Amino acid sequence: MRWHDGAAIASDHTPAQGLPKNFLRPCLLLLLRDHPAHGYELHERLRPLGFSRDDPGRLYRALRALESDGLVRSAWEKSTGGPDRRTYELTPAGLAHLHESATELKHTSTLLATFLDRYAEFAEDARFPRPRRDGRPMG
């Protein structure tokens, strides 16, 4: 469930909901570091990174923004078996931005690990029973 103006809205739960804001951008840079690719291929390769139900429109908006920022460049690729496809590749500025993003994500990971370690200590304390799945305390 998502909340909007105090009302619950049903939504598909995807791992991407818990990921850092704009996590799609460094993921795309990482995938393009491997090799140039077109949008559909990138969409498929994003699945292991938590974007299994992500909408293609968001992907293409992110690619356009990355291109506008000079982090990727694109070119039309002729196709013999279908429509031409736009292929994206990483620029040197994109590679530098990928390194910066990875450093920031590593810092975030460290903070999350610290939080989870402290929470684990709390959760193991029998004086503080864990809440039930519906959010109410047990007891």
C-alpha positions as CSV (number, residue, x, y, z in Angstrom):
1,M,0.0,0.0,0.0
2,R,1.0,3.6,-0.7
3,W,-0.4,6.6,1.0
4,H,-1.6,9.6,-0.8
5,D,-3.4,12.5,1.0
6,G,-4.1,10.2,3.9
7,A,-5.7,7.5,1.8
8,A,-4.2,4.1,1.0
9,I,-3.6,3.3,-2.6
10,A,-3.0,-0.2,-3.7
11,S,0.3,-0.7,-5.6
12,D,2.5,-3.5,-6.8
13,H,5.3,-4.0,-4.3
14,T,8.7,-4.0,-6.0
15,P,12.1,-4.0,-4.4
16,A,12.7,-0.7,-6.2
17,Q,10.4,1.0,-3.8
18,G,12.9,0.7,-1.0
19,L,15.9,1.8,-3.1
20,P,17.6,5.2,-2.9
21,K,16.0,8.0,-4.9
22,N,17.4,8.2,-8.4
23,F,19.0,4.7,-8.0
24,L,18.0,4.0,-11.6
25,R,20.6,6.5,-12.9
26,P,23.7,4.8,-11.5
27,C,22.3,1.4,-12.4
28,L,22.0,2.5,-16.0
29,L,25.5,3.8,-16.0
30,L,26.8,0.6,-14.5
31,L,25.0,-1.5,-17.2
32,L,26.3,0.8,-20.0
33,R,29.9,0.4,-18.5
34,D,29.7,-3.2,-19.6
35,H,28.7,-2.4,-23.2
36,P,26.5,-0.1,-25.2
37,A,22.8,-1.2,-25.3
38,H,19.4,-0.2,-26.5
39,G,16.5,0.6,-24.1
40,Y,14.8,-2.8,-24.2
41,E,18.0,-4.6,-23.4
42,L,18.6,-2.2,-20.5
43,H,15.1,-2.8,-19.2
44,E,15.7,-6.5,-19.1
45,R,19.1,-6.2,-17.5
46,L,17.7,-3.9,-14.7
47,R,15.7,-6.8,-13.3
48,P,18.4,-8.2,-11.0
49,L,19.0,-4.7,-9.6
50,G,15.4,-4.5,-8.3
51,F,13.5,-2.9,-11.2
52,S,11.6,-6.0,-12.3
53,R,8.3,-4.1,-12.6
54,D,9.6,-0.7,-13.5
55,D,7.8,1.0,-16.3
56,P,9.7,1.6,-19.6
57,G,8.7,5.2,-19.7
58,R,10.7,5.9,-16.6
59,L,13.7,4.1,-18.1
60,Y,13.6,6.2,-21.3
61,R,13.1,9.5,-19.3
62,A,16.2,8.6,-17.3
63,L,18.2,7.8,-20.4
64,R,17.2,11.2,-21.9
65,A,18.2,12.9,-18.7
66,L,21.6,11.1,-18.6
67,E,22.2,12.1,-22.2
68,S,21.2,15.7,-21.5
69,D,23.7,15.7,-18.7
70,G,26.4,14.4,-21.0
71,L,26.7,11.1,-19.1
72,V,25.6,8.9,-22.0
73,R,25.4,9.4,-25.7
74,S,23.1,7.7,-28.2
75,A,22.9,6.9,-31.9
76,W,20.4,5.2,-34.1
77,E,21.4,1.7,-35.1
78,K,20.0,0.3,-38.3
79,S,18.2,-3.0,-37.9
80,T,17.7,-5.6,-40.6
81,G,14.9,-7.4,-38.8
82,G,12.7,-4.6,-37.4
83,P,12.7,-1.0,-36.6
84,D,15.9,1.0,-36.0
85,R,16.9,1.2,-32.4
86,R,18.6,3.9,-30.4
87,T,21.7,2.5,-28.7
88,Y,23.2,4.2,-25.6
89,E,26.8,4.2,-24.5
90,L,28.7,5.6,-21.5
91,T,30.8,8.8,-21.9
92,P,33.9,9.6,-19.9
93,A,31.8,12.0,-17.7
94,G,29.4,9.1,-17.2
95,L,32.1,6.8,-16.0
96,A,33.3,9.5,-13.5
97,H,29.7,10.0,-12.3
98,L,29.3,6.2,-11.9
99,H,32.4,6.2,-9.6
100,E,30.9,9.1,-7.5
101,S,27.5,7.4,-7.3
102,A,29.1,4.1,-6.1
103,T,31.0,6.0,-3.4
104,E,27.8,7.6,-2.2
105,L,25.9,4.3,-2.3
106,K,28.7,2.6,-0.3
107,H,28.3,5.3,2.4
108,T,24.6,4.8,2.4
109,S,25.1,1.0,2.7
110,T,27.4,1.6,5.7
111,L,24.7,3.7,7.4
112,L,22.0,1.1,6.7
113,A,24.2,-1.6,8.1
114,T,24.8,0.4,11.3
115,F,21.0,1.0,11.6
116,L,20.2,-2.7,11.1
117,D,22.9,-3.8,13.6
118,R,21.4,-1.5,16.2
119,Y,17.9,-2.7,15.4
120,A,19.0,-6.3,15.7
121,E,20.2,-5.7,19.2
122,F,16.9,-4.1,20.1
123,A,14.8,-6.8,18.4
124,E,16.7,-9.5,20.3
125,D,15.8,-7.9,23.6
126,A,12.9,-10.0,25.0
127,R,11.5,-6.9,26.8
128,F,10.5,-5.5,23.5
129,P,8.2,-7.9,21.6
130,R,8.1,-7.6,17.9
131,P,5.0,-6.2,16.4
132,R,2.6,-8.5,14.5
133,R,2.3,-8.3,10.8
134,D,-0.6,-5.9,11.1
135,G,1.6,-3.5,13.0
136,R,0.1,-3.9,16.4
137,P,2.3,-5.0,19.3
138,M,2.1,-8.6,20.4
139,G,1.0,-9.4,23.9
